[in-house]
Amino acid sequence: MIAPIDVVSDALEKLQQKYGKLSEDCRSDFSNCLKHEQFEKNQILVRSGEVFDKLFFIHQGSMRAYYIDDDKEITDWFAFENEFITAINSFFSGKPSPHFITTMSPTVASFISAVDMSRLCNDHHDFERLSRLITTETMLQLQQRIVALQFKSAAEKYEILLSNYPDIANKVAVGYIASYLGITLETLSRIRSNRK
C-alpha cells in the first residue's frame, strides 16, 4: 500500500536537499510543470519503438529499463525512491526509444516533459544548474556500470551493485539482477552462496 504524499512538495524538498536551493520563481514554475501518477506493479510505461519525452522522479516504488534481444530481457537500469529514470535516448534526441521501462512494484512518480525541462533551463539559471547536476550524476553512474561490465569480475560487479543498493536483493528479482550484471543466474547464485 502506498502512503499518500504531497508529491510536488516532496520532489522540491528532496531535489533542493541534494542539489541546492531553487529561487521562489523557479520553484513556482517548476511546480506548475510537474505532473504525477501512481502506477501498478509490472506496468509498462515505455515500449521499444515509442518516442518518450518524460523524466520520472520516483517518490515511492521502483522501476527498471530493459532491452529485448533474442526474446530475452536485458536490464540496464534500476531506479528506486528519490532517483530519476527516463528513456534516455528518446528524451534527449526525440527519437524512438530502443528499450522498455516498467515498474517493479507499486510506484508513485512525478514527471516533467523534455519541452518543459528545456524551457525551465532557459528561464531559470538555478534550474539549468539542477539539470546539469542531475545529467552529470546519471552519466557518471552509467560510466561506472560500463567500466564494471568491461573490467570487473562477476563477484566484483555484484559487490559494486550492493555498495550502491545494499538491500537490492530484497527489492529486485534475481533474474533482473543477473541480467543487469551480465551474468547467468547460476553464477549469481554461486556468488551469493559464497558471500554467506
Secondary structure in CASP SS format (residue, H / E / C, confidence):
PFRMAT SS
TARGET T0000
AUTHOR 0000-0000-0000
METHOD secondary structure of the structure
MODEL  1
M C 1.00
I C 1.00
A C 1.00
P C 1.00
I C 1.00
D C 1.00
V H 1.00
V H 1.00
S H 1.00
D H 1.00
A H 1.00
L H 1.00
E H 1.00
K H 1.00
L H 1.00
Q H 1.00
Q H 1.00
K H 1.00
Y H 1.00
G C 1.00
K C 1.00
L C 1.00
S C 1.00
E H 1.00
D H 1.00
C H 1.00
R H 1.00
S H 1.00
D H 1.00
F H 1.00
S H 1.00
N H 1.00
C H 1.00
L C 1.00
K E 1.00
H E 1.00
E E 1.00
Q E 1.00
F E 1.00
E C 1.00
K C 1.00
N C 1.00
Q C 1.00
I E 1.00
L E 1.00
V E 1.00
R C 1.00
S C 1.00
G C 1.00
E C 1.00
V C 1.00
F C 1.00
D C 1.00
K E 1.00
L E 1.00
F E 1.00
F E 1.00
I E 1.00
H E 1.00
Q E 1.00
G C 1.00
S C 1.00
M E 1.00
R E 1.00
A E 1.00
Y E 1.00
Y E 1.00
I E 1.00
D E 1.00
D C 1.00
D C 1.00
K E 1.00
E E 1.00
I E 1.00
T E 1.00
D E 1.00
W E 1.00
F E 1.00
A E 1.00
F C 1.00
E C 1.00
N C 1.00
E C 1.00
F E 1.00
I E 1.00
T C 1.00
A C 1.00
I H 1.00
N H 1.00
S H 1.00
F H 1.00
F H 1.00
S H 1.00
G C 1.00
K C 1.00
P C 1.00
S C 1.00
P C 1.00
H C 1.00
F E 1.00
I E 1.00
T E 1.00
T E 1.00
M C 1.00
S C 1.00
P C 1.00
T E 1.00
V E 1.00
A E 1.00
S E 1.00
F E 1.00
I E 1.00
S E 1.00
A H 1.00
V H 1.00
D H 1.00
M H 1.00
S H 1.00
R H 1.00
L H 1.00
C H 1.00
N H 1.00
D H 1.00
H C 1.00
H H 1.00
D H 1.00
F H 1.00
E H 1.00
R H 1.00
L H 1.00
S H 1.00
R H 1.00
L H 1.00
I H 1.00
T H 1.00
T H 1.00
E H 1.00
T H 1.00
M H 1.00
L H 1.00
Q H 1.00
L H 1.00
Q H 1.00
Q H 1.00
R H 1.00
I H 1.00
V H 1.00
A H 1.00
L H 1.00
Q H 1.00
F H 1.00
K C 1.00
S C 1.00
A H 1.00
A H 1.00
E H 1.00
K H 1.00
Y H 1.00
E H 1.00
I H 1.00
L H 1.00
L H 1.00
S H 1.00
N H 1.00
Y C 1.00
P C 1.00
D C 1.00
I H 1.00
A H 1.00
N H 1.00
K C 1.00
V C 1.00
A C 1.00
V H 1.00
G H 1.00
Y H 1.00
I H 1.00
A H 1.00
S H 1.00
Y H 1.00
L H 1.00
G C 1.00
I C 1.00
T C 1.00
L H 1.00
E H 1.00
T H 1.00
L H 1.00
S H 1.00
R H 1.00
I H 1.00
R H 1.00
S H 1.00
N H 1.00
R H 1.00
K C 1.00
END
